[in-house]
Amino acid sequence: MNETRISVSLESYQYPDGTVALNDIHLSVARGEFTGILGSNGSGKTTLLKIMDGLTKGYQGEVLLDGENVLRLHPRDIYRKVGLVFQNPDDQLFATTVFEDTAFGPRNMGFGEAEVRARVEGALASVDMTEFAMKGIHNLSYGQKKRACIAGLLAMGHEILLLDEPTAGLDPMGEYRMMELLTRLNKEQGVTIVMATHSVDLVPIFLHQLHILSRGRLVRGGTPEQVFTAPDELAQVKLRLPHIAELIYKLKHEEKLSFGRIPLTIGEARREIVEAMGR
């Protein structure tokens, strides 16, 4: 059984004005897992990520990082393992060049220049940004800025990445490239990833586990196949099935075509359609 890296058992969290932001949240993230938190805007996704990262305190409950309560850990002990990528990269990048921004974390951790350079070069290679090392931050595209943010965390040695809407603001090709990058980091480097998103069409292709967050509560959880089985329930929390699954669902229930299961990807849909044609 996979080792648990992050465990959240949250009774409640209120904003300073008394509004309940999160309530009755229980989830765990295993080593090497690619987990998604899916929810519409205002559902509490960003707040949950900040609690997991130790940035937000004052909640009722417990968050464990490798079995230790994050509230009792020194910030540097958290940040050696966990890094949060904000939705807007301009909130995170501040140095003049990509190299300098990526080097800031390792230098702050006390590494010598040779080690810093090695870490920066490795991190930039991991996110396909080597050729942009000396490029000015303000001359990067939006997608390149997001990858530079990830490089900065990888250079610090982070084993767990928390990403807030990593595909927001990207065009369709940029979305796919970002998800390919995250999948490669997850599969090839063993980086544990938790991604908050509202993009239902990307989720089934890449994720191992999925949790649906609605109005501060987790309403469903499991594999994407387990979660995307009830379109009516999804509609109640302002979400929908992935487009391909929605099409097959309608063909099955409205046109009475015979499908064995509701596919979530184009490849799965193709197989189901071919099989249905042969029945």
Beta strands, then each sheet from edge to edge (+ up, - down):
strand 1: 4-14
strand 2: 20-30
strand 3: 34-38
strand 4: 60-65
strand 5: 68-69
strand 6: 82-85
strand 7: 160-164
strand 8: 192-197
strand 9: 209-214
strand 10: 217-222
sheet 1: 2+ 1- 4+ 5-
sheet 2: 6+ 7+ 8+ 3+ 9+ 10-
end
